[in-house]
């Protein structure tokens, strides 16, 4: 059974992998570089993930093919969206919230690698109504 506590533990594991990639590479690289290195770090840590997963979009009951992809889906539970930008904006947050709602996942993590301290400045976590239904 999936619980809020389980998602919290998984979030720590994901953040640990992101921090390791940031510690090794530092800020200032392209998002695609962090993405590939994070795939390797997830493999090394035995974290089950899907990369560049298509996000389903429905309009008036019909699925629309619009090539909308999230960066990572971890253990079919947590969406991870990567950025390498000078500052996270509301559009980045809205993008992640749309992903977790469209995919019906309880939690999302927005990670910005273009910071000095990833733990304090570079990650934001979001939950939705699917999270609230867990114990």
N, C-alpha and C positions, 0 to 999 in steps of 0.2 A: 504494500500500500504506500502510495506517495504521500508524504506529509510536508508541512511547511519546514519542519526541522531538517528533513532530508534535502530539500531545496537549498536551505541555508548552508548545509555542509557542502553540497555540490558547488554552490556559489564560491565558497572559500577555495575549493580546488581549482576552479576556473580562474579566479583572481590570482592565485598562486602561479599558475601557468603563464598568465599575462605578465605578471611582475617579473618572472624569470626571463621572458623574451625581452622585456624592456630593459632589464638589468644588463643583458648581454649586448643588445643592439643600441640602446639609448634612443633619444628622440631624433626626429628629422628625416626619417626615411619614408618612402611611399607606403601607403596602406597595404599594397599587394605584398611587400616584403614581410611585413609583420604577419600577414595572413598565412603565408607559406611557413614561416617559422613557428607560428602558433599551432599549425597542423602537426608539425613535428613534435612540439612540446606536448600536445594532447596525446599523441601516440606514445611518447616516452612515459607519460604518467597514466597510461591506460584509461584515458577519459574517452568514452564513446561519443563520437560526433559525426555530423554530416556537414559537409562544406558546400557553400553556395547552393543552398536548397531553394527550390522554387516556392514562392509564397502564392497560394491560391487567392485569386481575386474574383469575387462574385458581384455582378451588377444586375439588379432586378431578377435575382434567382438564376442567372446564367453565369457559368464560369467564363471569365475573359482571359484569353491568352495574351499576357502583356510582359512576359519575361521580367518578373519582379523577383529578386533573389535576396535572401538574407545571408550574412557571412557564415554563421555557424548555428546549428541546432545541436545542443548538448543533451545526450540521453533522452531525446525526444521530449524534453521538458523546458529547457532554457535557451532562449534566442540570444546570441551574442553578435553584436554589431560593432565592427571596428571602424575607427577613424584615425586619421593622422592630420589634424587641423590645428590652427592656432587657438581656436576656442570652440567648444561645443555650443551649438545654438538650439533654439526651440525647434527648428525644422529637423535636426538630428534626433531630438527626443521624440518628436511626433512620428518620425519614421519608425523608430523602435517600437513605440506604442502600437502603431498600426500593424507591424509584424506580429507582435504577440497576440493581438486581438484577432487578426485574420487567420492566424495559425491555431488559435484557441490554446495557447500555451500560457502557463501561469506566471512566468517571470522572464525578464529580459535584462541584459547587461550591455550598457553602452561603454565602449572602451576607446579612449583617445590616447594614442601612443606619443603624441607630440607635446609631452609635458616633462618637467623635471622629475616629479615624483608621481608615479602611476597610482599608487595606493591612495594618496590624498587628493590628487588633482585629476586623475585620468580615468575614473570609472564612476558610473552612475547605475543604480539598479532600480528597476521598475517592476511593479506587480499589478495585476488586474483582478477582475471578478473571478477568474478561474483559480487564482491563488487563494482568494477569500473562501472558496468552497473546500479547501484542504484543511486538515487539522494539524 
